[in-house]
Amino acid sequence: MIRLTLLIIAVATVLPFGCPPAPTPPGEDNSLVGTLQPEAEAPAAATVGQTVLMNARLPGSDAAALTFSWFQTAGPGVALSNAGTASASFKAPSLPATSTLTFAVTVRNAAGATGQASVSVQVERDENYQPYDFSSLPPGTVGATGPQANAGQDRKINQGETVTLDGSGSTGSALTYAWRQTSGRAVTLQGASTVKATFVAPDYESSGDNVLRFELAVTDRQNRTVTDRVRLEIRDPAKTNPVVEVRTTLGNFQIELFEEEAPISVENFLKYVDDGFYDGTIFHRVIAGFVIQGGGYTPGLNEKTPRDPIRNESFNGLKNLRGTVAYARTTDPDSATSQWFVNLVDNAFLDRTSSNAGYAVFGKVIEGLSVVDAIGSVPTGDQGGFNDVPVTDVIIQSVKRVTTGGSETKSGETGDVRPPASETQ
């Protein structure tokens, strides 16, 4: 409640809190004004929420015989406590950027002589700072900035799999973590007080509850705690995913399609497969250490006409890990049609976040990843206004359904690369 009040002050025009002594009225004796030389001290720096104590004194004088008046002269405004005493204080506000706050103290003795001293305190930016839409708040409402907990996306897991609960999407300063299970068959959590906890998934039960729920609590250095929850469902091992084989001029590889997690994407892909749309197309964009991309052009960079775009399913919790297959798109999140790419490395930069729509993973290479790597290492150049085009065409001879294959996607992270180019290049 207090922190939003401070935030409102911080973004408003700064005005001093308190007032310096009024000028001496004409006719009064001012011969002693300005003759005192007080001293003031305060910490050089502070962090959000810290109570900052500022002290003033007049060497050789009894503090009891003096009067003190503290006021702010620069920086985002704060509320001063005990401004009329030798020791004033304030609570460091939540700020979007590191700022210097400057204060002055006027000291007056019994004879009316005055003097001033000043101090400056640097308040560090609040890593949890978030602006508020004040117009949406009822009159008198106050709020707060604080850490944000992120327990990860809800997803499906495999029986017997070592599952990682990943809280690295949480934000805040000097966070501590606490994982706990809230429902489902009990599991043993390893590393429950770390950002990533693990456990072994129980076996699937055909007539039982196969849903496990977990809660992550994160606490920042100001002892502010928030929570988030994640839902995990154990897959039925009897259900198998569709598998397709991609035959190319450099070899063949198989892709398992995650029908449960990405039903729209898989249905769209299989329509193109069954229509023979991909037969005779090329990998028109190859970037070593990033992706190979195809599904839209024939040799000579002649573009094929795709069907209507589909909804982006990047919210399905599947990550752009090495070997996964995802749709290319334009800047419109829901613009994917026929083009797809294979991640050559873990490309976490392509995953969905609160500020990034992400790229929808719908499959994974389960056989022939060495062929994918070979395609990813071919010489490339610029052709017809396109970048990263293989010098020698890598042709997709056919993409057809097969009846074998089937390993599930695994969890993972890391990577920092640019996203696939738009379908129109």
C-alpha positions, -999 to 999 in steps of 0.1 A, spaced: 0 0 0 28 24 9 49 16 -22 24 30 -47 21 62 -28 59 65 -31 57 57 -67 32 85 -74 55 109 -56 84 96 -76 69 103 -110 54 137 -100 72 170 -102 96 172 -73 88 197 -46 107 201 -13 91 186 18 90 211 46 101 247 42 133 266 49 131 294 75 113 325 62 134 355 54 140 380 83 113 407 82 126 442 75 138 461 106 148 430 125 184 424 135 199 398 111 235 403 120 238 367 134 221 350 104 244 325 86 271 325 111 265 288 122 284 260 105 264 228 112 274 193 99 251 166 85 257 130 76 238 102 59 245 69 41 259 74 6 235 48 -9 203 30 -2 181 4 -17 143 4 -21 124 1 12 155 9 33 150 34 61 176 61 57 187 80 88 202 115 85 219 132 114 228 169 120 249 185 147 266 218 155 301 211 169 306 225 204 269 231 210 242 214 230 217 198 206 190 205 232 195 243 227 192 241 189 163 238 165 165 217 133 145 218 101 151 192 74 137 195 39 144 180 5 160 200 -23 164 176 -52 155 141 -65 122 121 -65 102 133 -36 99 113 -3 81 118 30 104 129 58 99 116 93 111 137 123 120 166 101 120 190 131 147 170 150 184 164 147 178 130 132 154 128 103 146 98 82 129 86 50 121 53 34 139 48 0 112 48 -27 107 24 -56 123 41 -86 126 31 -123 162 43 -124 190 50 -98 185 86 -86 202 110 -62 181 125 -34 195 157 -18 184 171 16 193 202 36 190 210 73 187 244 88 200 248 123 191 277 146 204 286 180 187 304 209 201 337 197 185 333 163 217 326 143 212 300 116 233 279 92 227 251 67 243 218 58 233 193 31 236 155 23 229 134 -8 218 98 -9 218 76 -40 188 54 -42 193 23 -64 167 14 -90 141 -11 -80 144 -42 -102 108 -49 -95 96 -14 -105 63 -15 -124 43 16 -135 6 16 -126 -24 29 -145 -35 52 -118 -67 61 -136 -80 26 -131 -77 27 -93 -105 40 -70 -98 72 -52 -76 67 -22 -63 33 -34 -26 26 -30 -6 -3 -44 29 -16 -46 56 -28 -69 73 -61 -60 88 -93 -72 71 -114 -98 69 -152 -95 68 -174 -126 65 -211 -121 66 -218 -158 40 -231 -183 14 -258 -176 25 -289 -196 24 -326 -200 52 -349 -187 61 -385 -192 60 -412 -165 94 -419 -151 108 -386 -165 130 -364 -144 110 -332 -145 124 -298 -139 103 -271 -123 118 -238 -136 114 -205 -118 140 -186 -138 112 -165 -154 107 -148 -120 119 -113 -116 132 -94 -86 164 -86 -67 183 -111 -46 154 -136 -48 150 -167 -27 129 -196 -39 106 -221 -22 88 -249 -42 61 -271 -27 35 -296 -41 -1 -285 -36 -20 -315 -51 -17 -349 -68 3 -380 -60 32 -371 -37 66 -367 -53 100 -360 -37 113 -326 -47 150 -321 -50 163 -286 -47 130 -272 -34 148 -240 -22 165 -233 -55 153 -217 -88 150 -251 -104 136 -281 -85 134 -316 -99 114 -348 -93 107 -381 -109 72 -383 -124 50 -411 -111 36 -438 -134 5 -430 -154 -27 -445 -139 -55 -452 -163 -81 -447 -136 -63 -424 -113 -55 -387 -110 -26 -379 -133 -24 -342 -125 3 -327 -103 3 -291 -91 31 -271 -76 35 -237 -61 66 -214 -63 71 -187 -37 97 -160 -44 109 -135 -18 131 -105 -27 156 -87 -5 129 -64 9 112 -96 22 83 -92 -2 68 -126 -12 46 -136 -42 36 -170 -55 27 -187 -88 15 -222 -96 20 -247 -124 0 -277 -135 17 -308 -149 -2 -338 -164 13 -372 -168 8 -385 -204 -9 -417 -213 20 -438 -227 -5 -458 -247 -11 -428 -269 13 -423 -297 19 -391 -317 20 -389 -355 54 -392 -371 65 -379 -405 97 -386 -425 114 -357 -443 135 -370 -473 161 -345 -485 190 -344 -510 213 -346 -479 195 -374 -461 164 -382 -442 150 -373 -408 119 -380 -388 97 -356 -369 73 -365 -341 43 -342 -340 29 -332 -306 -8 -335 -313 -20 -330 -278 0 -298 -271 -4 -282 -305 -35 -296 -322 -40 -266 -345 -4 -266 -357 -2 -304 -362 -35 -305 -381 -23 -277 -404 11 -293 -409 -4 -327 -418 -28 -311 -443 3 -298 -462 20 -332 -458 -10 -351 -472 -14 -327 -500 22 -331 -510 27 -294 -506 63 -298 -493 75 -322 -519 101 -304 -541 105 -274 -518 138 -262 -505 154 -251 -472 157 -215 -483 171 -201 -450 200 -218 -432 219 -202 -403 246 -223 -386 240 -224 -348 205 -212 -352 179 -228 -375 171 -243 -409 139 -230 -424 118 -243 -453 83 -251 -465 76 -222 -487 98 -220 -518 109 -242 -547 143 -240 -564 148 -205 -578 131 -190 -548 97 -194 -563 71 -189 -536 43 -214 -532 8 -203 -523 -1 -214 -488 -35 -218 -471 -49 -193 -446 -28 -185 -415 -34 -203 -382 -35 -193 -345 -2 -192 -327 0 -220 -302 32 -208 -285 13 -208 -252 15 -246 -251 46 -247 -229 68 -264 -255 102 -247 -258 124 -240 -288 150 -265 -278 176 -281 -301 158 -304 -325 124 -290 -320 102 -279 -350 82 -247 -350 64 -224 -374 79 -193 -389 56 -163 -391 55 -125 -397 54 -99 -370 17 -108 -366 17 -137 -340 -12 -154 -358 3 -154 -393 20 -188 -396 10 -208 -428 33 -234 -443 69 -225 -434 86 -242 -405 120 -244 -390 142 -268 -370 161 -254 -340 198 -263 -343 204 -252 -307 183 -243 -277 168 -210 -287 150 -197 -256 148 -163 -272 121 -177 -294 99 -189 -265 67 -171 -254 71 -145 -226 50 -117 -212 65 -94 -238 71 -118 -267 44 -138 -286 70 -165 -293 71 -192 -320 49 -223 -317 68 -256 -313 47 -285 -326 72 -313 -331 107 -327 -326 133 -345 -347 135 -380 -332 157 -396 -359 183 -382 -382 193 -351 -362 228 -355 -378 212 -349 -412 196 -317 -398 231 -306 -385 246 -313 -419 220 -291 -436 227 -264 -410 264 -263 -420 261 -259 -458 276 -228 -474 251 -199 -478 249 -166 -495 226 -138 -507 203 -146 -536 175 -126 -551 171 -103 -521 172 -132 -497 199 -138 -470 214 -171 -458 203 -191 -488 222 -223 -494 246 -220 -524 235 -254 -535 198 -262 -531 189 -285 -503 157 -300 -517 129 -316 -496 121 -345 -519 91 -356 -499 74 -354 -465 52 -384 -456 36 -400 -426 52 -430 -411 39 -455 -385 71 -458 -364 89 -435 -341 79 -417 -309 99 -400 -282 85 -371 -262 99 -337 -260 121 -330 -230 125 -299 -209 155 -275 -213 166 -239 -216 193 -214 -226 200 -196 -258 200 -160 -270 195 -156 -307 174 -137 -332 140 -150 -342 132 -166 -376 126 -141 -403 91 -135 -416 76 -159 -441 78 -132 -468 115 -126 -459 
